[in-house]
């Protein structure tokens, strides 16, 4: 699964303790490898039926 995050304003991204200001990021995620905390109202694409 690929997740793309975009913002009109710069936001601080923290990956392994490295903080950087970004307007967009892209992640490739292994199925069931990570847990994410998302703000209320945020939406992810639905998982394809054959993903598991």
mmCIF file of the N, C-alpha and C atoms, coordinates in Angstrom:
data_MODEL
# 
_entry.id   MODEL 
# 
loop_
_atom_site.group_PDB 
_atom_site.id 
_atom_site.type_symbol 
_atom_site.label_atom_id 
_atom_site.label_alt_id 
_atom_site.label_comp_id 
_atom_site.label_asym_id 
_atom_site.label_entity_id 
_atom_site.label_seq_id 
_atom_site.pdbx_PDB_ins_code 
_atom_site.Cartn_x 
_atom_site.Cartn_y 
_atom_site.Cartn_z 
_atom_site.occupancy 
_atom_site.B_iso_or_equiv 
_atom_site.pdbx_formal_charge 
_atom_site.auth_seq_id 
_atom_site.auth_comp_id 
_atom_site.auth_asym_id 
_atom_site.auth_atom_id 
_atom_site.pdbx_PDB_model_num 
ATOM 1   N N  . UNK A 1 1  ? 0.848   -1.166  0.000  1.00 0.00 ? 1  UNK A N  1 
ATOM 2   C CA . UNK A 1 1  ? 0.000   0.000   0.000  1.00 0.00 ? 1  UNK A CA 1 
ATOM 3   C C  . UNK A 1 1  ? 0.897   1.233   0.000  1.00 0.00 ? 1  UNK A C  1 
ATOM 4   N N  . UNK A 1 2  ? 0.506   2.209   -0.726 1.00 0.00 ? 2  UNK A N  1 
ATOM 5   C CA . UNK A 1 2  ? 1.235   3.475   -0.779 1.00 0.00 ? 2  UNK A CA 1 
ATOM 6   C C  . UNK A 1 2  ? 0.343   4.562   -0.193 1.00 0.00 ? 2  UNK A C  1 
ATOM 7   N N  . UNK A 1 3  ? 0.914   5.364   0.708  1.00 0.00 ? 3  UNK A N  1 
ATOM 8   C CA . UNK A 1 3  ? 0.186   6.471   1.319  1.00 0.00 ? 3  UNK A CA 1 
ATOM 9   C C  . UNK A 1 3  ? 0.896   7.763   0.960  1.00 0.00 ? 3  UNK A C  1 
ATOM 10  N N  . UNK A 1 4  ? 0.146   8.719   0.456  1.00 0.00 ? 4  UNK A N  1 
ATOM 11  C CA . UNK A 1 4  ? 0.688   10.044  0.155  1.00 0.00 ? 4  UNK A CA 1 
ATOM 12  C C  . UNK A 1 4  ? 0.011   11.052  1.066  1.00 0.00 ? 4  UNK A C  1 
ATOM 13  N N  . UNK A 1 5  ? 0.802   11.919  1.694  1.00 0.00 ? 5  UNK A N  1 
ATOM 14  C CA . UNK A 1 5  ? 0.286   12.946  2.590  1.00 0.00 ? 5  UNK A CA 1 
ATOM 15  C C  . UNK A 1 5  ? 0.698   14.294  2.030  1.00 0.00 ? 5  UNK A C  1 
ATOM 16  N N  . UNK A 1 6  ? -0.275  15.205  1.895  1.00 0.00 ? 6  UNK A N  1 
ATOM 17  C CA . UNK A 1 6  ? 0.011   16.535  1.358  1.00 0.00 ? 6  UNK A CA 1 
ATOM 18  C C  . UNK A 1 6  ? -0.623  17.594  2.246  1.00 0.00 ? 6  UNK A C  1 
ATOM 19  N N  . UNK A 1 7  ? 0.066   18.735  2.375  1.00 0.00 ? 7  UNK A N  1 
ATOM 20  C CA . UNK A 1 7  ? -0.417  19.851  3.171  1.00 0.00 ? 7  UNK A CA 1 
ATOM 21  C C  . UNK A 1 7  ? -0.106  21.150  2.445  1.00 0.00 ? 7  UNK A C  1 
ATOM 22  N N  . UNK A 1 8  ? -0.991  22.130  2.565  1.00 0.00 ? 8  UNK A N  1 
ATOM 23  C CA . UNK A 1 8  ? -0.728  23.441  1.975  1.00 0.00 ? 8  UNK A CA 1 
ATOM 24  C C  . UNK A 1 8  ? 0.391   24.155  2.725  1.00 0.00 ? 8  UNK A C  1 
ATOM 25  N N  . UNK A 1 9  ? 0.486   23.922  4.036  1.00 0.00 ? 9  UNK A N  1 
ATOM 26  C CA . UNK A 1 9  ? 1.509   24.537  4.876  1.00 0.00 ? 9  UNK A CA 1 
ATOM 27  C C  . UNK A 1 9  ? 2.555   23.497  5.261  1.00 0.00 ? 9  UNK A C  1 
ATOM 28  N N  . UNK A 1 10 ? 3.754   23.962  5.570  1.00 0.00 ? 10 UNK A N  1 
ATOM 29  C CA . UNK A 1 10 ? 4.777   23.036  6.041  1.00 0.00 ? 10 UNK A CA 1 
ATOM 30  C C  . UNK A 1 10 ? 4.371   22.478  7.405  1.00 0.00 ? 10 UNK A C  1 
ATOM 31  N N  . UNK A 1 11 ? 4.602   21.188  7.582  1.00 0.00 ? 11 UNK A N  1 
ATOM 32  C CA . UNK A 1 11 ? 4.373   20.525  8.863  1.00 0.00 ? 11 UNK A CA 1 
ATOM 33  C C  . UNK A 1 11 ? 5.664   19.800  9.241  1.00 0.00 ? 11 UNK A C  1 
ATOM 34  N N  . UNK A 1 12 ? 5.807   19.491  10.511 1.00 0.00 ? 12 UNK A N  1 
ATOM 35  C CA . UNK A 1 12 ? 7.002   18.792  10.970 1.00 0.00 ? 12 UNK A CA 1 
ATOM 36  C C  . UNK A 1 12 ? 6.746   17.299  10.896 1.00 0.00 ? 12 UNK A C  1 
ATOM 37  N N  . UNK A 1 13 ? 7.640   16.594  10.232 1.00 0.00 ? 13 UNK A N  1 
ATOM 38  C CA . UNK A 1 13 ? 7.586   15.139  10.129 1.00 0.00 ? 13 UNK A CA 1 
ATOM 39  C C  . UNK A 1 13 ? 8.726   14.566  10.971 1.00 0.00 ? 13 UNK A C  1 
ATOM 40  N N  . UNK A 1 14 ? 8.439   13.519  11.721 1.00 0.00 ? 14 UNK A N  1 
ATOM 41  C CA . UNK A 1 14 ? 9.445   12.896  12.571 1.00 0.00 ? 14 UNK A CA 1 
ATOM 42  C C  . UNK A 1 14 ? 9.565   11.434  12.184 1.00 0.00 ? 14 UNK A C  1 
ATOM 43  N N  . UNK A 1 15 ? 10.739  11.041  11.707 1.00 0.00 ? 15 UNK A N  1 
ATOM 44  C CA . UNK A 1 15 ? 10.999  9.649   11.349 1.00 0.00 ? 15 UNK A CA 1 
ATOM 45  C C  . UNK A 1 15 ? 12.298  9.236   12.034 1.00 0.00 ? 15 UNK A C  1 
ATOM 46  N N  . UNK A 1 16 ? 12.204  8.327   12.978 1.00 0.00 ? 16 UNK A N  1 
ATOM 47  C CA . UNK A 1 16 ? 13.375  7.842   13.722 1.00 0.00 ? 16 UNK A CA 1 
ATOM 48  C C  . UNK A 1 16 ? 14.142  8.980   14.396 1.00 0.00 ? 16 UNK A C  1 
ATOM 49  N N  . UNK A 1 17 ? 13.421  9.971   14.928 1.00 0.00 ? 17 UNK A N  1 
ATOM 50  C CA . UNK A 1 17 ? 14.047  11.064  15.655 1.00 0.00 ? 17 UNK A CA 1 
ATOM 51  C C  . UNK A 1 17 ? 14.518  12.223  14.804 1.00 0.00 ? 17 UNK A C  1 
ATOM 52  N N  . UNK A 1 18 ? 14.469  12.102  13.497 1.00 0.00 ? 18 UNK A N  1 
ATOM 53  C CA . UNK A 1 18 ? 14.865  13.188  12.596 1.00 0.00 ? 18 UNK A CA 1 
ATOM 54  C C  . UNK A 1 18 ? 13.629  14.019  12.263 1.00 0.00 ? 18 UNK A C  1 
ATOM 55  N N  . UNK A 1 19 ? 13.623  15.275  12.674 1.00 0.00 ? 19 UNK A N  1 
ATOM 56  C CA . UNK A 1 19 ? 12.494  16.166  12.416 1.00 0.00 ? 19 UNK A CA 1 
ATOM 57  C C  . UNK A 1 19 ? 12.812  17.059  11.220 1.00 0.00 ? 19 UNK A C  1 
ATOM 58  N N  . UNK A 1 20 ? 11.922  17.052  10.227 1.00 0.00 ? 20 UNK A N  1 
ATOM 59  C CA . UNK A 1 20 ? 12.093  17.902  9.052  1.00 0.00 ? 20 UNK A CA 1 
ATOM 60  C C  . UNK A 1 20 ? 10.753  18.556  8.723  1.00 0.00 ? 20 UNK A C  1 
ATOM 61  N N  . UNK A 1 21 ? 10.796  19.726  8.072  1.00 0.00 ? 21 UNK A N  1 
ATOM 62  C CA . UNK A 1 21 ? 9.590   20.401  7.622  1.00 0.00 ? 21 UNK A CA 1 
ATOM 63  C C  . UNK A 1 21 ? 9.287   19.955  6.195  1.00 0.00 ? 21 UNK A C  1 
ATOM 64  N N  . UNK A 1 22 ? 8.051   19.534  5.968  1.00 0.00 ? 22 UNK A N  1 
ATOM 65  C CA . UNK A 1 22 ? 7.655   19.031  4.652  1.00 0.00 ? 22 UNK A CA 1 
ATOM 66  C C  . UNK A 1 22 ? 6.263   19.553  4.287  1.00 0.00 ? 22 UNK A C  1 
ATOM 67  N N  . UNK A 1 23 ? 5.953   19.530  3.004  1.00 0.00 ? 23 UNK A N  1 
ATOM 68  C CA . UNK A 1 23 ? 4.595   19.801  2.519  1.00 0.00 ? 23 UNK A CA 1 
ATOM 69  C C  . UNK A 1 23 ? 3.962   18.524  1.972  1.00 0.00 ? 23 UNK A C  1 
ATOM 70  N N  . UNK A 1 24 ? 4.793   17.522  1.663  1.00 0.00 ? 24 UNK A N  1 
ATOM 71  C CA . UNK A 1 24 ? 4.257   16.246  1.195  1.00 0.00 ? 24 UNK A CA 1 
ATOM 72  C C  . UNK A 1 24 ? 5.238   15.126  1.533  1.00 0.00 ? 24 UNK A C  1 
ATOM 73  N N  . UNK A 1 25 ? 4.677   13.957  1.729  1.00 0.00 ? 25 UNK A N  1 
ATOM 74  C CA . UNK A 1 25 ? 5.476   12.754  1.973  1.00 0.00 ? 25 UNK A CA 1 
ATOM 75  C C  . UNK A 1 25 ? 4.785   11.568  1.324  1.00 0.00 ? 25 UNK A C  1 
ATOM 76  N N  . UNK A 1 26 ? 5.548   10.544  1.074  1.00 0.00 ? 26 UNK A N  1 
ATOM 77  C CA . UNK A 1 26 ? 5.023   9.319   0.466  1.00 0.00 ? 26 UNK A CA 1 
ATOM 78  C C  . UNK A 1 26 ? 5.627   8.130   1.209  1.00 0.00 ? 26 UNK A C  1 
ATOM 79  N N  . UNK A 1 27 ? 4.783   7.176   1.558  1.00 0.00 ? 27 UNK A N  1 
ATOM 80  C CA . UNK A 1 27 ? 5.229   5.987   2.277  1.00 0.00 ? 27 UNK A CA 1 
ATOM 81  C C  . UNK A 1 27 ? 4.746   4.746   1.541  1.00 0.00 ? 27 UNK A C  1 
ATOM 82  N N  . UNK A 1 28 ? 5.596   3.748   1.472  1.00 0.00 ? 28 UNK A N  1 
ATOM 83  C CA . UNK A 1 28 ? 5.205   2.422   1.006  1.00 0.00 ? 28 UNK A CA 1 
ATOM 84  C C  . UNK A 1 28 ? 5.132   1.542   2.242  1.00 0.00 ? 28 UNK A C  1 
ATOM 85  N N  . UNK A 1 29 ? 3.967   0.941   2.481  1.00 0.00 ? 29 UNK A N  1 
ATOM 86  C CA . UNK A 1 29 ? 3.697   0.215   3.707  1.00 0.00 ? 29 UNK A CA 1 
ATOM 87  C C  . UNK A 1 29 ? 3.541   -1.275  3.429  1.00 0.00 ? 29 UNK A C  1 
ATOM 88  N N  . UNK A 1 30 ? 4.215   -2.081  4.228  1.00 0.00 ? 30 UNK A N  1 
ATOM 89  C CA . UNK A 1 30 ? 4.016   -3.529  4.178  1.00 0.00 ? 30 UNK A CA 1 
ATOM 90  C C  . UNK A 1 30 ? 2.713   -3.838  4.911  1.00 0.00 ? 30 UNK A C  1 
ATOM 91  N N  . UNK A 1 31 ? 1.881   -4.709  4.372  1.00 0.00 ? 31 UNK A N  1 
ATOM 92  C CA . UNK A 1 31 ? 0.605   -5.010  5.019  1.00 0.00 ? 31 UNK A CA 1 
ATOM 93  C C  . UNK A 1 31 ? 0.803   -5.476  6.462  1.00 0.00 ? 31 UNK A C  1 
ATOM 94  N N  . UNK A 1 32 ? 0.078   -4.846  7.373  1.00 0.00 ? 32 UNK A N  1 
ATOM 95  C CA . UNK A 1 32 ? 0.038   -5.201  8.791  1.00 0.00 ? 32 UNK A CA 1 
ATOM 96  C C  . UNK A 1 32 ? 1.378   -5.009  9.504  1.00 0.00 ? 32 UNK A C  1 
ATOM 97  N N  . UNK A 1 33 ? 2.292   -4.211  8.949  1.00 0.00 ? 33 UNK A N  1 
ATOM 98  C CA . UNK A 1 33 ? 3.607   -4.023  9.553  1.00 0.00 ? 33 UNK A CA 1 
ATOM 99  C C  . UNK A 1 33 ? 3.650   -2.832  10.518 1.00 0.00 ? 33 UNK A C  1 
ATOM 100 N N  . UNK A 1 34 ? 2.798   -1.825  10.327 1.00 0.00 ? 34 UNK A N  1 
ATOM 101 C CA . UNK A 1 34 ? 2.820   -0.617  11.155 1.00 0.00 ? 34 UNK A CA 1 
ATOM 102 C C  . UNK A 1 34 ? 1.415   -0.239  11.599 1.00 0.00 ? 34 UNK A C  1 
ATOM 103 N N  . UNK A 1 35 ? 1.346   0.485   12.710 1.00 0.00 ? 35 UNK A N  1 
ATOM 104 C CA . UNK A 1 35 ? 0.094   1.082   13.150 1.00 0.00 ? 35 UNK A CA 1 
ATOM 105 C C  . UNK A 1 35 ? 0.225   2.590   13.015 1.00 0.00 ? 35 UNK A C  1 
ATOM 106 N N  . UNK A 1 36 ? -0.827  3.249   12.559 1.00 0.00 ? 36 UNK A N  1 
ATOM 107 C CA . UNK A 1 36 ? -0.840  4.694   12.405 1.00 0.00 ? 36 UNK A CA 1 
ATOM 108 C C  . UNK A 1 36 ? -1.915  5.290   13.295 1.00 0.00 ? 36 UNK A C  1 
ATOM 109 N N  . UNK A 1 37 ? -1.644  6.471   13.825 1.00 0.00 ? 37 UNK A N  1 
ATOM 110 C CA . UNK A 1 37 ? -2.654  7.254   14.527 1.00 0.00 ? 37 UNK A CA 1 
ATOM 111 C C  . UNK A 1 37 ? -3.012  8.402   13.594 1.00 0.00 ? 37 UNK A C  1 
ATOM 112 N N  . UNK A 1 38 ? -4.273  8.454   13.193 1.00 0.00 ? 38 UNK A N  1 
ATOM 113 C CA . UNK A 1 38 ? -4.727  9.460   12.243 1.00 0.00 ? 38 UNK A CA 1 
ATOM 114 C C  . UNK A 1 38 ? -5.695  10.421  12.918 1.00 0.00 ? 38 UNK A C  1 
ATOM 115 N N  . UNK A 1 39 ? -5.690  11.689  12.499 1.00 0.00 ? 39 UNK A N  1 
ATOM 116 C CA . UNK A 1 39 ? -6.654  12.641  13.050 1.00 0.00 ? 39 UNK A CA 1 
ATOM 117 C C  . UNK A 1 39 ? -8.078  12.254  12.675 1.00 0.00 ? 39 UNK A C  1 
ATOM 118 N N  . UNK A 1 40 ? -9.018  12.621  13.540 1.00 0.00 ? 40 UNK A N  1 
ATOM 119 C CA . UNK A 1 40 ? -10.424 12.353  13.269 1.00 0.00 ? 40 UNK A CA 1 
ATOM 120 C C  . UNK A 1 40 ? -10.796 12.963  11.918 1.00 0.00 ? 40 UNK A C  1 
ATOM 121 N N  . UNK A 1 41 ? -11.491 12.213  11.082 1.00 0.00 ? 41 UNK A N  1 
ATOM 122 C CA . UNK A 1 41 ? -11.906 12.691  9.770  1.00 0.00 ? 41 UNK A CA 1 
ATOM 123 C C  . UNK A 1 41 ? -10.938 12.314  8.653  1.00 0.00 ? 41 UNK A C  1 
ATOM 124 N N  . UNK A 1 42 ? -9.719  11.853  9.010  1.00 0.00 ? 42 UNK A N  1 
ATOM 125 C CA . UNK A 1 42 ? -8.759  11.432  7.984  1.00 0.00 ? 42 UNK A CA 1 
ATOM 126 C C  . UNK A 1 42 ? -9.227  10.110  7.384  1.00 0.00 ? 42 UNK A C  1 
ATOM 127 N N  . UNK A 1 43 ? -8.944  9.911   6.119  1.00 0.00 ? 43 UNK A N  1 
ATOM 128 C CA . UNK A 1 43 ? -9.387  8.691   5.441  1.00 0.00 ? 43 UNK A CA 1 
ATOM 129 C C  . UNK A 1 43 ? -8.222  8.045   4.708  1.00 0.00 ? 43 UNK A C  1 
ATOM 130 N N  . UNK A 1 44 ? -8.184  6.731   4.732  1.00 0.00 ? 44 UNK A N  1 
ATOM 131 C CA . UNK A 1 44 ? -7.218  5.954   3.967  1.00 0.00 ? 44 UNK A CA 1 
ATOM 132 C C  . UNK A 1 44 ? -7.967  5.223   2.864  1.00 0.00 ? 44 UNK A C  1 
ATOM 133 N N  . UNK A 1 45 ? -7.269  4.904   1.776  1.00 0.00 ? 45 UNK A N  1 
ATOM 134 C CA . UNK A 1 45 ? -7.933  4.106   0.744  1.00 0.00 ? 45 UNK A CA 1 
ATOM 135 C C  . UNK A 1 45 ? -8.296  2.736   1.313  1.00 0.00 ? 45 UNK A C  1 
ATOM 136 N N  . UNK A 1 46 ? -9.377  2.185   0.829  1.00 0.00 ? 46 UNK A N  1 
ATOM 137 C CA . UNK A 1 46 ? -9.791  0.861   1.303  1.00 0.00 ? 46 UNK A CA 1 
ATOM 138 C C  . UNK A 1 46 ? -8.781  -0.188  0.859  1.00 0.00 ? 46 UNK A C  1 
ATOM 139 N N  . UNK A 1 47 ? -8.575  -1.163  1.715  1.00 0.00 ? 47 UNK A N  1 
ATOM 140 C CA . UNK A 1 47 ? -7.630  -2.244  1.432  1.00 0.00 ? 47 UNK A CA 1 
ATOM 141 C C  . UNK A 1 47 ? -8.215  -3.141  0.341  1.00 0.00 ? 47 UNK A C  1 
ATOM 142 N N  . UNK A 1 48 ? -7.418  -3.443  -0.688 1.00 0.00 ? 48 UNK A N  1 
ATOM 143 C CA . UNK A 1 48 ? -7.904  -4.349  -1.748 1.00 0.00 ? 48 UNK A CA 1 
ATOM 144 C C  . UNK A 1 48 ? -8.251  -5.715  -1.135 1.00 0.00 ? 48 UNK A C  1 
ATOM 145 N N  . UNK A 1 49 ? -9.251  -6.372  -1.686 1.00 0.00 ? 49 UNK A N  1 
ATOM 146 C CA . UNK A 1 49 ? -9.704  -7.662  -1.153 1.00 0.00 ? 49 UNK A CA 1 
ATOM 147 C C  . UNK A 1 49 ? -8.593  -8.705  -1.148 1.00 0.00 ? 49 UNK A C  1 
ATOM 148 N N  . UNK A 1 50 ? -7.667  -8.645  -2.103 1.00 0.00 ? 50 UNK A N  1 
ATOM 149 C CA . UNK A 1 50 ? -6.618  -9.666  -2.184 1.00 0.00 ? 50 UNK A CA 1 
ATOM 150 C C  . UNK A 1 50 ? -5.338  -9.258  -1.447 1.00 0.00 ? 50 UNK A C  1 
ATOM 151 N N  . UNK A 1 51 ? -5.388  -8.254  -0.572 1.00 0.00 ? 51 UNK A N  1 
ATOM 152 C CA . UNK A 1 51 ? -4.187  -7.742  0.080  1.00 0.00 ? 51 UNK A CA 1 
ATOM 153 C C  . UNK A 1 51 ? -3.681  -8.663  1.177  1.00 0.00 ? 51 UNK A C  1 
ATOM 154 N N  . UNK A 1 52 ? -4.532  -9.509  1.733  1.00 0.00 ? 52 UNK A N  1 
ATOM 155 C CA . UNK A 1 52 ? -4.082  -10.378 2.841  1.00 0.00 ? 52 UNK A CA 1 
ATOM 156 C C  . UNK A 1 52 ? -3.674  -11.713 2.372  1.00 0.00 ? 52 UNK A C  1 
# 
